[in-house]
């Protein structure tokens, strides 16, 4: 009997029947109903379709040459129990069989299959790089990225790492990303979001240092800044413009004599007395200097 590909519905049932003795094959039709055999085929190949028809034909072909086989009557109950156990085993096998590959990306170990023809295993032929997901956030709000996939991950030794790309760039090229230390959770947040944050963010999922998937998020920042931020910026701008004027105002005022005399408040009685005393001192000083000069000059002659 030739075995087909393992993913087919046919070999799964026939392999289970191989564990029985050859005479027992001939009695399959005696101890199983058509409804039970149909149920087994439906479990592995679906309710309708060509695979289910192949499964039904496999049952018929497997026992075609054994219809005339005879067994001891005492073995009848034993064979009935064996077929009942086989039916339950096939149902359990269908429940526990590996799930199908889930697009669009990722190394999905849970869906790995072992091929009896060739004795090797295969895994989903899907890229490790997932499509870029667009995330649009208003400026000043919070951006959140969730590094999750739609297939089952191993329960232990899963690690996450985050990397931003060159700003403003939408890319999946690893050379444009830089790793962020201590960013190891499956969730990442940016708050408050600013236009400078616009760009691509990458999350790498690994199992025991083996790469499982790379996710990409392109952050697009829209909208004007919040009202409170605008008011704060205006206040800060006023402080910057006001500071130089304050520096000029606190400098000491050193007016000239003309500016001082032109000021209405300058010619008070006390100031007039002060000016008169200053003028008298200046006049006496000049007179003294002139007398000393003439005395020196005539004494030399």
C-alpha positions, 0 to 999 in steps of 0.5 A, spaced: 500 500 500 502 506 497 502 512 502 500 519 500 503 526 502 502 527 510 498 533 509 493 529 505 487 526 509 488 519 506 494 517 509 492 519 516 487 514 517 491 508 513 497 509 518 492 509 524 490 502 521 496 499 520 497 498 527 492 493 526 493 486 524 491 484 517 485 480 518 482 485 522 482 490 516 477 485 512 472 486 518 472 494 518 466 494 514 463 489 519 464 493 526 464 501 523 458 504 520 458 508 514 457 514 518 463 513 522 467 512 517 465 518 513 466 522 520 473 520 520 474 523 513 470 529 515 475 530 521 481 530 516 479 533 510 473 537 511 465 536 510 466 536 502 471 536 497 476 532 493 480 530 499 474 527 503 472 523 497 480 520 496 479 518 504 473 514 502 476 511 496 482 509 501 477 505 505 474 501 500 481 500 496 485 498 503 480 492 504 478 490 497 482 484 497 481 482 504 473 481 503 474 474 504 478 473 510 475 469 516 477 470 523 476 466 529 469 468 532 472 469 539 476 475 536 469 478 534 469 482 541 476 484 541 476 487 534 470 491 535 473 494 541 479 495 537 475 499 532 472 503 537 479 505 540 481 506 533 476 511 531 477 515 538 484 515 536 483 518 530 478 524 533 484 525 538 489 526 532 485 530 528 484 535 534 491 535 536 494 536 529 498 542 527 494 548 525 495 551 518 500 557 517 497 563 518 499 569 513 502 574 512 509 573 516 513 569 521 516 563 523 511 559 526 514 553 529 507 550 532 505 549 524 511 545 523 510 538 519 514 532 519 514 528 512 514 521 512 516 521 505 523 523 506 523 523 513 524 531 514 520 537 517 517 543 514 515 550 516 511 555 513 514 558 507 512 565 510 517 571 510 520 574 517 518 581 515 511 583 516 508 588 512 508 595 515 502 598 519 500 605 519 499 609 526 496 616 525 497 620 532 495 627 533 501 631 535 501 632 543 498 625 544 500 618 545 502 613 540 502 606 542 505 600 538 503 593 540 508 587 538 503 581 537 502 576 532 496 572 530 500 565 530 501 562 537 508 563 540 512 559 544 511 560 552 518 561 554 524 565 552 521 570 548 524 576 547 522 583 544 527 589 542 525 595 539 528 600 534 527 607 531 529 608 524 532 614 521 526 620 522 521 621 517 523 615 513 518 609 511 523 603 511 524 595 512 531 596 511 535 593 518 541 598 516 536 604 517 534 602 524 538 603 531 537 599 537 534 602 544 537 599 550 532 596 555 526 597 550 524 589 551 517 589 552 511 587 547 508 594 548 512 601 546 509 608 548 511 615 545 508 621 549 507 626 547 508 625 540 512 631 536 513 631 529 520 629 530 518 622 532 515 621 525 518 615 522 518 607 522 519 603 528 521 596 528 520 590 533 524 584 533 521 577 536 526 572 538 525 565 541 532 563 545 535 568 540 532 565 534 528 570 530 521 569 529 518 575 526 520 583 525 514 588 525 514 595 523 510 601 525 510 607 521 508 613 525 505 619 522 504 625 526 498 630 524 494 636 527 496 643 530 499 643 537 495 643 543 492 650 546 496 649 552 502 648 548 501 654 544 499 659 550 506 656 553 510 658 547 507 665 547 509 666 554 516 664 553 517 668 547 514 674 551 519 673 556 525 672 551 523 679 548 522 682 554 529 680 557 533 685 553 529 691 555 529 689 562 537 689 562 537 696 559 532 699 564 536 697 570 543 700 567 544 706 571 542 713 568 548 718 567 546 724 564 550 730 562 550 737 565 545 740 560 540 734 561 540 735 568 539 742 568 533 741 562 530 736 567 524 740 571 525 737 577 533 738 577 532 746 579 530 745 586 532 750 592 537 744 594 540 743 588 541 751 586 545 751 593 549 745 591 550 748 584 552 755 587 557 752 592 560 748 586 561 754 582 564 758 588 569 752 589 571 752 582 572 759 581 576 759 588 580 753 585 581 757 578 584 764 582 588 760 587 591 756 581 592 763 577 596 766 583 600 760 584 602 760 577 604 768 577 608 767 583 612 762 580 613 765 574 615 772 577 620 768 582 624 765 577 625 772 573 
